[in-house]
């Protein structure tokens, strides 16, 4: 699975391209988008995509300005343009290919295949979110891409009830009694998710505070989650959990 970012100043064009990618390039996941040079550079820097679909005309400059700003980046660039001349210039900038608007789905698939071949030649075969690319995906709803053996699950943070450690794996318990097992440690997800309302109550458990329904007191006690599960709370984590629940101290 290769991860892609779309940079185009026209929202409708971004939506159309994302739809074409989903339909004709199922092994490409669009993880972010932007409309300008500054926003595009920020998204590319944060997400470090495998593919960058780049329009020539942007809100605050050109696609070539963006390429100069991001400099030496591992993303394969596919230009989207209304002019052959721009496309040829893009190839000189190191772009893998260019697509003339309106974009032909067959040409899109061929361009992605060329990018994949270049990845293979460089020993950088795209394989979904790599260990150094764990991030919250941009957009109106905060999401995370969970890479498993056979697919990438794009999950909204508000769907995650809790995460459970299984040695070097993490089991995500999602709303609707769904589970996703990911080959990453709970520590990695703790660092990513705690700023968004998650708290590690035990060495084996990271919970979404929004889904805590009860806290049963005891030496450490345990939390009862919205799905009815009981999650042990370590003694040293009890006071911090109570504060997060709006309780100054246990009475």
Helices and strands as residue ranges (DSSP letters): E 2-7, H 11-24, E 28-34, H 37-47, E 51-55, E 57-58, E 61-62, H 63-70, E 76-81, H 84-92, E 97-100, H 105-122, G 131-133, E 136-137, E 143-147, E 152-156, G 157-159, E 160-166, E 169-174, E 178-182, H 186-193, G 194-196, E 198-202, E 205-208, G 209-211, E 212-216, E 222-225, E 230-232, G 235-237, H 238-244
